[in-house]
Amino acid sequence: MARTGFGVVLLFLCVSARVLPVFSQRHPGSRARPRLVNRGRSVSSGSQHVTPGRRAPVTVITARRNTSTSSSNGMVSDDPYDPYKSVRNSPYDPYYNHYDSYRPRSRSTPRHPGHGTRYFQNGLPDLVVDPYMIQVSTYVQRVPMYSLRCAAEENCLASSAANARDYDTRVLLRFPQRVKNQGTADFLPSRPRYAWEWHSCHNHYHSMNEFCHYDLLDSSTQQRVAEGHKASFCLEDTSCDPGYYRRFACTSHTQGLSPGCYDTYSADIDCQWIDITDVQPGRYTLKITANPGFQVPESDFSNNVVRCDIDYTGNAAHASGCSVTPH
């Protein structure tokens, strides 16, 4: 029995000698490091041996950096008290939000405003009426009064039409109009949006009381022979030159005329005429003025008027010599 007990104790010691080194390697913090004695001084096993008579080297202890981003579990931004540690430790961290609300993003180049309204406000608009379109498309039309009730509400007829019956005929001198903005800024309505007028006959808003004015003058005396009228329009970009884009439409939200664009009105729409029912045959001058009251500033007002020579025979009219004049 004594030999058996001695053998068990010996086996236990051998197993302990083999297991303890392995356990200490896997769990280095579970056991305290052995300390050696060097002439009465206790020295840890990881420290350097100091020879008697020599000065011990000075060890500089630096602050430990935050290494949470390089941890074995791969967690990112796991320290709520250090929200910018990813910038310090890993400036190229793809998971870090560099454009957070605490530090606004800085732009290397200013944002281009594009083709919006503010982009063209560096200058002024410049309206010019196309004289050639008026010359080739002017004609006379006879229309019964019952088809002109909507136009009469907008004062597009002579005063003698107030007592006209539905089957009475009115003689109209029709002509088209195309106005181009060749300036560097948008031509915007003179009235604010809340002051635009809704016209139920045409089902759109008129943003200006007087965008153009039409007159028929005697060719020799330059006296007015027909009652001209103020044409209120719904401004929009009907077409544009190459390289320019339409940005305004005839709506209740946005109206205007962009640089490089045209606002075109064909001769067959309402109020695109002068009522010449009471005018005798002869030679006259058709005068068309854009922005007559100078309500909207322009860079040049000397190109806003177009004059045409009209030869009226009583049944037809011929336009010639249309040109842009300063007044």
C-alpha positions as CSV (number, residue, x, y, z in Angstrom):
1,M,0.0,0.0,0.0
2,A,2.8,2.4,0.7
3,R,4.4,1.8,-2.7
4,T,1.0,2.3,-4.3
5,G,0.4,5.6,-2.6
6,F,3.9,6.7,-3.4
7,G,3.3,5.9,-7.1
8,V,0.1,7.9,-7.2
9,V,1.8,11.0,-5.7
10,L,4.6,10.6,-8.2
11,L,2.2,10.4,-11.1
12,F,0.3,13.5,-9.9
13,L,3.5,15.4,-9.8
14,C,4.5,14.4,-13.3
15,V,1.2,15.4,-14.7
16,S,1.2,18.7,-12.9
17,A,4.7,19.4,-14.3
18,R,3.4,18.9,-17.9
19,V,0.0,20.7,-17.6
20,L,1.0,23.9,-15.6
21,P,3.4,25.3,-18.3
22,V,0.7,24.9,-21.0
23,F,-2.0,26.5,-18.8
24,S,0.3,29.5,-18.0
25,Q,0.9,30.1,-21.7
26,R,-2.8,30.1,-22.6
27,H,-3.7,32.3,-19.5
28,P,-0.7,34.6,-18.9
29,G,-2.7,36.8,-16.5
30,S,-4.0,34.0,-14.3
31,R,-0.7,33.6,-12.5
32,A,1.7,36.1,-11.1
33,R,5.1,36.3,-12.7
34,P,7.9,34.7,-10.7
35,R,10.2,37.2,-9.1
36,L,13.9,36.6,-8.7
37,V,16.2,37.9,-6.1
38,N,19.3,39.9,-7.1
39,R,21.4,40.6,-4.1
40,G,18.5,41.5,-1.8
41,R,16.5,43.2,-4.6
42,S,13.4,41.6,-6.1
43,V,13.4,41.9,-9.9
44,S,10.6,40.8,-12.1
45,S,11.4,38.2,-14.7
46,G,10.7,40.6,-17.6
47,S,13.1,43.3,-16.4
48,Q,16.7,43.7,-17.4
49,H,19.6,42.4,-15.2
50,V,21.5,45.3,-13.8
51,T,25.2,44.8,-13.2
52,P,26.5,46.2,-10.0
53,G,28.2,49.6,-10.4
54,R,26.3,50.5,-13.6
55,R,23.4,52.9,-13.9
56,A,20.1,51.4,-14.9
57,P,18.7,52.5,-18.1
58,V,15.7,54.9,-18.0
59,T,12.5,53.6,-19.4
60,V,10.1,56.1,-20.9
61,I,6.5,55.1,-20.5
62,T,4.2,56.5,-23.2
63,A,0.4,56.8,-23.1
64,R,-1.3,53.8,-24.6
65,R,-3.2,54.7,-27.8
66,N,-6.7,53.6,-28.3
67,T,-6.6,50.4,-30.3
68,S,-10.3,49.6,-30.2
69,T,-10.6,49.9,-34.0
70,S,-7.9,47.2,-34.5
71,S,-9.3,44.8,-31.9
72,S,-9.7,41.2,-32.7
73,N,-13.5,41.3,-32.7
74,G,-13.5,44.1,-35.4
75,M,-15.8,46.5,-33.6
76,V,-15.7,50.1,-34.9
77,S,-16.6,53.2,-32.9
78,D,-17.2,51.2,-29.7
79,D,-16.0,54.0,-27.4
80,P,-18.8,56.6,-26.8
81,Y,-16.5,59.0,-25.1
82,D,-14.1,59.3,-28.1
83,P,-16.2,59.8,-31.2
84,Y,-13.2,60.9,-33.4
85,K,-10.8,58.2,-32.5
86,S,-11.2,56.6,-36.0
87,V,-9.7,59.8,-37.5
88,R,-6.7,59.7,-35.1
89,N,-6.0,56.0,-35.4
90,S,-7.2,55.2,-38.9
91,P,-7.8,58.2,-41.2
92,Y,-8.8,55.9,-44.0
93,D,-11.4,54.0,-42.1
94,P,-14.2,53.4,-44.6
95,Y,-16.8,53.0,-41.8
96,Y,-16.3,56.5,-40.3
97,N,-18.8,59.2,-41.2
98,H,-16.5,62.1,-42.2
99,Y,-19.5,64.4,-43.0
100,D,-21.3,64.3,-39.7
101,S,-23.3,67.2,-38.2
102,Y,-20.5,68.2,-35.8
103,R,-18.0,69.3,-38.5
104,P,-19.5,70.7,-41.7
105,R,-18.1,69.5,-44.9
106,S,-15.7,72.0,-46.6
107,R,-16.0,72.4,-50.4
108,S,-12.8,72.7,-52.5
109,T,-14.7,74.6,-55.2
110,P,-17.9,76.6,-54.9
111,R,-21.1,74.9,-56.2
112,H,-22.1,76.2,-59.6
113,P,-25.6,77.6,-59.5
114,G,-26.4,76.1,-62.9
115,H,-29.0,77.5,-65.2
116,G,-31.4,78.7,-62.5
117,T,-32.7,82.2,-62.2
118,R,-29.9,83.4,-59.9
119,Y,-27.3,82.4,-62.4
120,F,-28.5,85.1,-64.9
121,Q,-29.0,87.9,-62.5
122,N,-25.5,89.2,-63.1
123,G,-26.8,91.5,-65.9
124,L,-30.2,92.7,-67.3
125,P,-32.7,91.4,-69.8
126,D,-33.0,92.8,-73.3
127,L,-36.2,92.3,-75.3
128,V,-36.3,92.6,-79.1
129,V,-39.3,92.0,-81.4
130,D,-38.8,89.9,-84.5
131,P,-39.8,92.2,-87.4
132,Y,-39.6,89.6,-90.2
133,M,-42.2,87.3,-88.6
134,I,-44.7,90.2,-88.5
135,Q,-44.0,91.1,-92.1
136,V,-44.6,87.7,-93.6
137,S,-47.7,86.7,-91.5
138,T,-50.0,89.8,-91.4
139,Y,-53.5,89.4,-92.8
140,V,-57.1,90.7,-92.5
141,Q,-59.9,88.5,-91.1
142,R,-63.6,89.1,-90.7
143,V,-65.0,87.4,-87.6
144,P,-68.6,87.4,-86.2
145,M,-69.2,89.1,-82.9
146,Y,-70.4,86.0,-81.1
147,S,-66.9,84.5,-81.5
148,L,-65.2,87.6,-79.9
149,R,-67.1,87.8,-76.6
150,C,-64.1,86.5,-74.7
151,A,-61.8,89.0,-76.4
152,A,-64.3,91.8,-75.7
153,E,-64.0,91.1,-72.0
154,E,-60.3,91.8,-72.2
155,N,-60.8,95.1,-74.1
156,C,-59.2,93.8,-77.3
157,L,-61.9,95.4,-79.6
158,A,-62.7,98.9,-80.5
159,S,-65.2,100.9,-78.5
160,S,-67.8,100.5,-81.3
161,A,-68.1,96.8,-80.5
162,A,-69.8,97.5,-77.2
163,N,-73.2,97.8,-79.0
164,A,-72.6,95.1,-81.6
165,R,-74.9,92.2,-82.0
166,D,-73.8,88.6,-82.1
167,Y,-74.0,88.3,-85.9
168,D,-72.3,91.6,-86.7
169,T,-68.9,91.3,-88.3
170,R,-65.6,92.8,-87.0
171,V,-62.6,93.4,-89.3
172,L,-59.3,92.4,-87.6
173,L,-55.8,93.1,-88.7
174,R,-54.0,90.0,-87.4
175,F,-50.3,89.6,-87.0
176,P,-47.9,87.3,-85.0
177,Q,-45.3,88.3,-82.5
178,R,-42.1,86.8,-81.4
179,V,-40.1,88.5,-78.6
180,K,-36.6,87.4,-77.8
181,N,-34.7,88.0,-74.6
182,Q,-31.1,88.6,-75.9
183,G,-29.9,89.9,-72.5
184,T,-28.0,88.2,-69.7
185,A,-30.8,88.0,-67.1
186,D,-34.3,86.6,-66.9
187,F,-37.2,88.9,-67.9
188,L,-39.6,88.4,-64.9
189,P,-43.1,89.8,-64.5
190,S,-43.4,93.2,-63.0
191,R,-46.1,92.1,-60.6
192,P,-45.7,89.6,-57.7
193,R,-47.2,86.2,-58.1
194,Y,-50.2,86.8,-55.8
195,A,-51.2,89.8,-58.0
196,W,-51.5,87.8,-61.2
197,E,-54.9,87.8,-62.8
198,W,-56.8,84.7,-63.8
199,H,-58.5,84.9,-67.2
200,S,-61.3,82.3,-67.4
201,C,-61.7,82.7,-71.2
202,H,-58.1,81.6,-71.8
203,N,-57.7,79.5,-68.7
204,H,-54.3,80.9,-67.6
205,Y,-52.8,83.7,-65.5
206,H,-51.7,87.0,-66.9
207,S,-48.6,88.1,-65.1
208,M,-48.3,91.6,-66.6
209,N,-50.9,94.2,-67.4
210,E,-49.0,95.6,-70.4
211,F,-46.3,93.4,-71.9
212,C,-46.9,94.8,-75.5
213,H,-48.8,97.7,-77.0
214,Y,-50.3,97.7,-80.6
215,D,-51.1,100.9,-82.5
216,L,-52.1,101.7,-86.1
217,L,-50.9,105.2,-87.2
218,D,-51.4,107.3,-90.3
219,S,-48.3,107.0,-92.4
220,S,-48.1,110.7,-93.2
221,T,-49.2,112.4,-89.9
222,Q,-48.4,109.6,-87.5
223,Q,-51.7,110.1,-85.8
224,R,-53.5,107.2,-84.3
225,V,-56.3,105.9,-86.6
226,A,-57.4,102.8,-84.7
227,E,-57.8,102.2,-81.1
228,G,-54.8,100.2,-80.0
229,H,-54.9,98.1,-76.9
230,K,-52.6,96.9,-74.2
231,A,-51.8,93.2,-74.5
232,S,-51.4,91.3,-71.3
233,F,-49.5,88.1,-71.7
234,C,-48.7,84.9,-70.1
235,L,-44.9,84.8,-70.3
236,E,-43.2,81.6,-71.1
237,D,-40.2,80.1,-73.0
238,T,-41.8,79.0,-76.3
239,S,-38.5,78.1,-77.9
240,C,-34.8,78.7,-77.4
241,D,-31.6,79.1,-79.4
242,P,-29.2,76.1,-79.5
243,G,-27.4,75.8,-76.1
244,Y,-30.3,77.3,-74.1
245,Y,-33.1,75.5,-72.3
246,R,-36.7,76.3,-71.6
247,R,-37.3,77.1,-67.9
248,F,-40.5,79.1,-67.8
249,A,-44.1,78.0,-68.6
250,C,-47.5,79.6,-68.7
251,T,-48.5,78.4,-65.2
252,S,-49.5,79.9,-61.9
253,H,-46.1,79.2,-60.4
254,T,-43.4,80.3,-62.9
255,Q,-43.6,82.8,-65.7
256,G,-40.8,84.7,-67.4
257,L,-38.5,84.8,-70.4
258,S,-35.0,83.2,-70.2
259,P,-32.0,84.6,-72.0
260,G,-31.7,83.1,-75.5
261,C,-35.4,82.1,-75.6
262,Y,-38.4,83.4,-77.4
263,D,-42.0,84.1,-76.4
264,T,-44.0,83.5,-79.5
265,Y,-47.7,84.3,-80.2
266,S,-49.2,83.2,-83.5
267,A,-51.6,85.4,-85.4
268,D,-54.6,83.2,-84.8
269,I,-54.9,83.5,-81.0
270,D,-57.2,86.0,-79.2
271,C,-56.2,89.6,-79.0
272,Q,-53.3,89.2,-81.4
273,W,-54.8,91.9,-83.6
274,I,-56.0,95.5,-84.1
275,D,-59.7,96.1,-84.7
276,I,-59.8,98.1,-88.0
277,T,-63.6,97.9,-88.5
278,D,-63.9,101.7,-88.6
279,V,-60.6,102.3,-90.6
280,Q,-60.8,103.4,-94.2
281,P,-58.5,101.9,-96.9
282,G,-55.1,103.6,-97.2
283,R,-51.5,103.5,-96.1
284,Y,-50.7,103.1,-92.4
285,T,-48.0,102.3,-90.0
286,L,-48.3,99.3,-87.6
287,K,-46.3,100.0,-84.4
288,I,-45.6,97.2,-81.9
289,T,-43.9,98.1,-78.6
290,A,-42.6,95.6,-76.1
291,N,-42.4,96.6,-72.4
292,P,-43.9,100.0,-73.3
293,G,-44.1,101.3,-69.8
294,F,-40.6,100.3,-68.9
295,Q,-42.0,98.3,-66.0
296,V,-39.1,95.9,-66.1
297,P,-35.5,97.2,-66.3
298,E,-33.6,96.3,-69.5
299,S,-30.1,96.9,-70.7
300,D,-31.3,98.5,-73.9
301,F,-34.7,100.1,-74.6
302,S,-33.8,101.3,-78.1
303,N,-34.8,98.0,-79.7
304,N,-38.2,97.5,-78.3
305,V,-40.2,99.0,-81.1
306,V,-41.1,97.6,-84.5
307,R,-42.7,99.6,-87.3
308,C,-44.3,98.1,-90.5
309,D,-45.8,99.9,-93.5
310,I,-49.4,98.6,-94.0
311,D,-51.2,99.0,-97.3
312,Y,-54.9,98.4,-96.6
313,T,-57.3,97.9,-99.5
314,G,-60.4,97.3,-97.5
315,N,-60.4,93.6,-98.1
316,A,-56.7,92.7,-97.6
317,A,-53.6,94.2,-96.1
318,H,-49.9,94.0,-97.2
319,A,-47.1,94.5,-94.7
320,S,-43.7,95.7,-95.8
321,G,-40.6,97.5,-94.5
322,C,-40.8,96.0,-91.0
323,S,-37.8,97.1,-89.0
324,V,-36.7,97.8,-85.4
325,T,-36.7,101.5,-84.5
326,P,-35.7,103.3,-81.4
327,H,-39.1,104.9,-80.9
